[in-house]
Each structure stands twice: as C-alpha cells, then as structure tokens.
Amino acid sequence: EIVMTQSPATLSVSPGERATLSCRASQSVSSNLAWYQQKPGQAPRLVIYDAYTGVTGIPARFRGSGSGTEFTLTISSLQPEDFAVYYCQQYSHWPTFGQGTKVEIK
Amino acid sequence: VQLVESGGGVVRPGGSLRLSCEASGFTFDDYGMGWVRQVPGKGLEWVSGINWNGGSTGYADSVKGRFTISRDNAKNSLYLQMNSLRAEDTALYHCARGSTVTTFFDKWGQGTLVTVSS
C-alpha cells in the first residue's frame, strides 16, 4: 500500500494570504495525484487531478505541482470559501488518501 | 450529475448490508465507479472500484473477501454488498464517479451511514 502523508495537519492563514499544502507518497506515483476540498457536512470536491490539472469551475488560484513522491497544492490569495479540509489521493496503484490538512482562518 | 446512495443503517457485527447508488445526469456506462468511506470527523478511505462494464474490480485489503462491488448499467446503479461486517466498518459510505478501477473521483454522492454495533 502506498502511504500518503500530508503536512501540516492544520494551517492557519489570513484571508488574502497564500496557503501551501504538502503531500508526500511513500513511493513514486508519477503524476497520478489528485487534491480534494471538503467542507463540513459536504462530500469531497475534486480541485486538481493528474498533479497539476485544474477542474472546470475551480478558481485559478488553486494550483497543483510536483511529481513522483512530492506534491504541493498552492492556494493564492485565500478567499473565505477556501477554508476547508484538503486531501491528496494517489491513483497510481490501489487508491489511498492522505490524512488531510485543515486550512483555518488565522 | 447526481449520485444518491441508499441502504445504510444499523447492523450487528457479522451481519450484512447492501448499499446502492443511483446515478443520473450522465451516461453511466461511460464511467468507472467507486466506493469511498469516511468515519465521521476522520479521513477518507477507498473501499472498492469497478470499471465501466464490471469486468474489472478492486478492493482495499481491509474489505477484501467480505465486500463485493457490482453495477447494473441498465439501471444506472452501483452496489456494494457488505458481509461479515465489523465495528471498524462503521462509516459514511460515498459513491463516487471515476474513470477506471484505480482513479480519481470527479463527482461524489452525499453518502449513506453504516453503523456496525451490538
């Protein structure tokens, strides 16, 4: 099983600032990496797939980067609606998720 | 696109449940599908996946041999047969749309809650 490790567990950011979330895989997953946003009481929402490909309807301030074992989700100029939990997921092998990073208002 | 799960409930350890997911708003047999579960307040765990025609399936080690995924394209429906249920299977089960067995998920249902308790 490929283990996905996200850091930090919690990120405190002020509105308008940049948030940088990290995700590390225990072995290479190439670019088979997705990011999801989840708000309380809601299902997860896909924001990035194939490591850096944006999803239709997701603002351009969400950017994914990385390949192999190291990945980053950057949210430039955080908006109030961006405060949520973010999960990474690899699908190079049987899918596995990271434990999540909570982005909270500072 | 809508994915609506049903079939959750309270079941005793060792018991069985069959979850269903009714899909609408897209051509169901163009997509692979999967089940992802989430203990309330905790993270996401992939449970199982199936390709467009049911010819290829996959399972997490935690459920292999106990759960069976299937689909009926004529009914636009996905299923998860869960046997020999354990307390650790307690979670919200989401149906999700993908492309293959191992995939990312671009649409999710709200989930159906399964509680395994004596």
Interface residues (C-beta under 8 A of the other chain):
Chain A: E1 A34 Y36 Q42 A43 P44 R45 L46 Y49 V55 Y87 Q89 Y91 S92 H93 W94 P95 T96 F97 G98 Q99 G100
Chain B: G34 V36 G43 L44 E45 W46 G49 G58 A60 D61 H94 T102 T103 F104 F105 D106 K107 W108 G109 Q110 G111
